[in-house]
Amino acid sequence: MDSIKINKRFILGITLVSAMGGLLFGYDWVVIGGAKPFYERFFDISNMPYLQGWAMSSALIGCLFGALLSGWFTDRYGRKLPLIGAAALFTISAIGTGGANLLTPFIIYRLIGGLGIGLASAISPMYIAEISPAQMRGRLVSVNQLTIVIGILAAQTVNFLIAENISENATDLEILQSWNGQTGWRWMFWAEIIPAFSFFVLAFFIPESPRFLAKSGKWDASLKILERIGGHEYGLQEQKQISETLSGTDNKIDWNALRSKKVRPMLVIGIVLAVFQQWCGINVIFNYAEEIFTSAGYSVGDMLFNIVITGAVNLVFTLFAMRMVDNWGRRKLMLLGSIGLAVIYFILGTSYFFQLKGVAILVLVLLSIATYAMTLAPITWVVLSEIFPNKIRGAAMAVATTGLWIACFVLTYTFPILNKLLNASGTFWLYGFICLSGFLFILKKLPETKGKSLEEIEKMY
C-alpha cells in the first residue's frame, strides 16, 4: 500500500462537497443564537422561558427524525441522493424561516432545517470515511468538523455584521421597533440560501460511495471509483477487503443485527460517545451565548462580538485537531478533551459562584471551546464513522446519531431550566461531573483505531 499513489485532488474535492453538509449544519445550528434577542421580541416570547426553549430547540426534533431516517435512506438509496435531499431541506428552511411572520411557521421551517441537519450529520462523515484511504481517513473526516466550525463562525460573523448597534439600556420595545427587531434577524437566516443552494447543485457531481455500490452488488462501478481514488492495485485490494466483510449480505437493513452480541459493544460505544459529545455542555455556550455573556456583565453588542471570538477560537483549534488526529490517535485526544473540560467547568462554575465577571469568564469560555474543538468535537465524528461494520454502517450510524440529537435536545431544552434552578455555577458543575464520567468510560472502553482500514477495524472489534 505504501507504493500506491492516492489521487489527493479527487479525494479532497469530493470530501469538500460532502462536507458542505457540515458547513450548513454549523450555520443553521448557530445562526439562531445571534437572531435570538430579536426574533423573541418580534414574536413576543422574551418573557416566556418554555416558548423560548421550544423556539431554540425545535430544530432538534427535525434533527432527531432526520437522523432516524438517515439509516433507511442510506441503506436503500446510497449516500449521494440523501445528501442532495439534505441540501434541498436546508434551502427551503433558510427561505421560510427568514420570511416567517408568526411563531408557528417559524417553528415549522426550523423543523425542516433540522431534518437537513439530522441527515447531513449522519451521512457526510460516513460518506467521507467510506471514500477515504485508511492513512488519511482521520484528517478527511475531520474536514467535516472543520466545515461545521466554519459554518458556525460564518453564522456568528454574519449575525455580528448584520446587527446594527443597540444601546446597552435599550428596552424590549426599542429592540422590537429597531431594524434588527423587524428585518435584521430575517437576513441572518436568508444568508444561508447561497451555500445551501450551492451544496444542492454540487452534490449532483460527487460519486456514490464505493462501499455502498459493493454492498448493492455493483462491483464494477465500485471498482471504477476506487481506481480513481488510488489506482487499479488499490481498487483491487480495497474490494478484496470489502468482499470479506460483505459476504452473504444484501441491500436490506438488518436491524436485528444491531442487537447481536458482536455488534452490541460497538453500538454501545457509539451511542455513549454521541450522547457525551452533547452532554459535555459546550453547545449551550453557542446556543445560549446571550445568557452566558450577559450574566458575566456584557451588553448585547459585546455579546455578539464575543460570539465571533468564540467562533474564531473554535476554527483555530479544529485545524490543530486535524493535524493531530492521525498522529496522536483518537483515544488520546478523547481522553484529553473529557478531563480538560471537566477541570475548566469546575473552575467556570466556581467563577460564577463568586460572581466574577468580564474577561475572566470570557477566557474560561474560550478555553473550554478550544479544548472541545481539538478533541471531542471532531474526534467523536471520526470514531462514529469508522467503528461500525460495512453491513450495517448506515443503520448503526443512524442509531448513534439519533442518540446524539436526543441528547442535544435534552441539553438545549433544559439549560434555561437548569440555569434557573441551579444558577450558572451549579449548571457548569453538573457538566463537569458529566465530563469526568465520560473520561472514565473512554479510558475503559474505547480502543485505538488510527491507521487501520474500515475492514481491519471491523475485524478488530
Stockholm file with secondary structure:
# STOCKHOLM 1.0

chainA/1-461         MDSIKINKRFILGITLVSAMGGLLFGYDWVVIGGAKPFYERFFDISNMPYLQGWAMSSALIGCLFGALLSGWFTDRYGRKLPLIGAAALFTISAIGTGGANLLTPFIIYRLIGGLGIGLASAISPMYIAEISPAQMRGRLVSVNQLTIVIGILAAQTVNFLIAENISENATDLEILQSWNGQTGWRWMFWAEIIPAFSFFVLAFFIPESPRFLAKSGKWDASLKILERIGGHEYGLQEQKQISETLSGTDNKIDWNALRSKKVRPMLVIGIVLAVFQQWCGINVIFNYAEEIFTSAGYSVGDMLFNIVITGAVNLVFTLFAMRMVDNWGRRKLMLLGSIGLAVIYFILGTSYFFQLKGVAILVLVLLSIATYAMTLAPITWVVLSEIFPNKIRGAAMAVATTGLWIACFVLTYTFPILNKLLNASGTFWLYGFICLSGFLFILKKLPETKGKSLEEIEKMY
#=GR chainA/1-461 SS CTTCCCCHHHHHHHHHHHTHHHHHHHHHHHHHHHHHHHHHHHTTCTTCHHHHHHHHHHHHHHHHHHHHHHHHHHHHHTTHHHHHHHHHHHHHHHHHHHHCCSHHHHHHHHHHHHHHHHHHHHHHHHHHHHHSCGGGHHHHHHHHHHHHHHHHHHHHHHHHHHSCCCCTTCCHHHHHHSHIIIIIHHHHHHTTHHHHHHHHHHGGGSCCCHHHHHHTTCHHHHHHHHHHHHHHHHHHHHHHHHHHHHTTCCSSCCGGGGGSTTTHHHHHHHHHHHHHHHHTSTHHHHHTHHHHHHHTTCCHHHHHHHHHHHHHHHHHHHHHHHHHTTTTCHHHHHHHHHHHHHHHHHHHHHHHHTTCCTHHHHHHHHHHHHHHHTTHHHHHHHHHHHSSCGGGHHHHHHHHHHHHHHHHHHHHHHHHHHHHHHHHHHHHHHHHHHHHHHHHHHHHHCCCCTTCCHHHHHHHC
#=GC SS_cons         CTTCCCCHHHHHHHHHHHTHHHHHHHHHHHHHHHHHHHHHHHTTCTTCHHHHHHHHHHHHHHHHHHHHHHHHHHHHHTTHHHHHHHHHHHHHHHHHHHHCCSHHHHHHHHHHHHHHHHHHHHHHHHHHHHHSCGGGHHHHHHHHHHHHHHHHHHHHHHHHHHSCCCCTTCCHHHHHHSHIIIIIHHHHHHTTHHHHHHHHHHGGGSCCCHHHHHHTTCHHHHHHHHHHHHHHHHHHHHHHHHHHHHTTCCSSCCGGGGGSTTTHHHHHHHHHHHHHHHHTSTHHHHHTHHHHHHHTTCCHHHHHHHHHHHHHHHHHHHHHHHHHTTTTCHHHHHHHHHHHHHHHHHHHHHHHHTTCCTHHHHHHHHHHHHHHHTTHHHHHHHHHHHSSCGGGHHHHHHHHHHHHHHHHHHHHHHHHHHHHHHHHHHHHHHHHHHHHHHHHHHHHHCCCCTTCCHHHHHHHC
//
